[in-house]
């Protein structure tokens, strides 16, 4: 592997790089290598998740089963209403 020195990096780029490294728990060097690799098209960008799992978390198998049992009544079809 090679080493590279880059001069005159804009302050905003350094700020964003530090923030990215801190957020991911990586070093500045690791964050910079990742940004360069993705920016040059040598690695794919991660797909963004479009769900609420970051806010709501996930269910265990036991919690899912408890939910299914509690909501099973909603799956039943009332013949009086649908006849």
KOLTI-572593 format. One record per residue (C-alpha): residue number from 1; residue in one letter; x negated, y negated, z negated. Coordinates in steps of 0.25 Angstrom, whole numbers, plus 2048, in hexadecimal, padded with zeros to 3 digits. Layout:
N
pos, code, xx, yy, zz
NUM, A, X, Y, Z
...
end
This chain:
83
pos, code, xx, yy, zz
1, X, 800, 800, 800
2, X, 7FC, 7F2, 803
3, X, 7FC, 7E5, 7FB
4, X, 802, 7D8, 800
5, X, 800, 7CA, 7FB
6, X, 80C, 7C0, 7FF
7, X, 80A, 7B2, 7FD
8, X, 814, 7A6, 7FD
9, X, 820, 7AE, 7F9
10, X, 82C, 7A5, 7F7
11, X, 830, 7A3, 7E8
12, X, 83E, 7A8, 7EC
13, X, 839, 7B5, 7F1
14, X, 830, 7B7, 7E5
15, X, 83C, 7B4, 7DC
16, X, 845, 7BE, 7E3
17, X, 83A, 7C8, 7E3
18, X, 838, 7C7, 7D4
19, X, 847, 7C8, 7D2
20, X, 848, 7D4, 7DB
21, X, 83C, 7DB, 7D4
22, X, 842, 7D8, 7C6
23, X, 850, 7DD, 7CA
24, X, 84B, 7EA, 7CF
25, X, 840, 7EC, 7C4
26, X, 835, 7EC, 7CE
27, X, 828, 7E4, 7D0
28, X, 827, 7D8, 7D9
29, X, 81E, 7E0, 7E2
30, X, 828, 7EC, 7E3
31, X, 833, 7E2, 7E6
32, X, 82B, 7DB, 7F1
33, X, 827, 7E8, 7F7
34, X, 836, 7EC, 7F8
35, X, 83A, 7DF, 7FD
36, X, 82F, 7DF, 808
37, X, 832, 7ED, 80C
38, X, 841, 7EB, 80D
39, X, 83F, 7DD, 814
40, X, 837, 7E4, 81F
41, X, 841, 7EF, 821
42, X, 838, 7FA, 81C
43, X, 843, 7FE, 811
44, X, 852, 7FD, 811
45, X, 859, 7F2, 808
46, X, 861, 7F9, 7FD
47, X, 870, 7FA, 7FF
48, X, 878, 7F1, 7F6
49, X, 882, 7F8, 7EE
50, X, 890, 7F3, 7EF
51, X, 896, 7F8, 7E3
52, X, 898, 7F4, 7D4
53, X, 88F, 7FF, 7CF
54, X, 885, 7F5, 7CA
55, X, 890, 7EE, 7C1
56, X, 898, 7FA, 7BE
57, X, 88E, 805, 7BD
58, X, 891, 814, 7C0
59, X, 89A, 81F, 7B9
60, X, 895, 82C, 7B4
61, X, 89C, 838, 7B9
62, X, 8A3, 839, 7AB
63, X, 8A8, 82B, 7AD
64, X, 8AD, 82D, 7BB
65, X, 8B5, 83A, 7B7
66, X, 8BB, 832, 7AC
67, X, 8BF, 827, 7B5
68, X, 8C5, 831, 7BF
69, X, 8CD, 838, 7B4
70, X, 8D2, 82A, 7B0
71, X, 8D6, 826, 7BE
72, X, 8DC, 833, 7C3
73, X, 8EA, 82F, 7C0
74, X, 8E8, 824, 7CB
75, X, 8E6, 82F, 7D5
76, X, 8F4, 836, 7D3
77, X, 8FE, 833, 7DD
78, X, 90C, 830, 7D8
79, X, 916, 837, 7E0
80, X, 921, 82D, 7DC
81, X, 91A, 821, 7E2
82, X, 915, 828, 7EE
83, X, 920, 831, 7F3
end
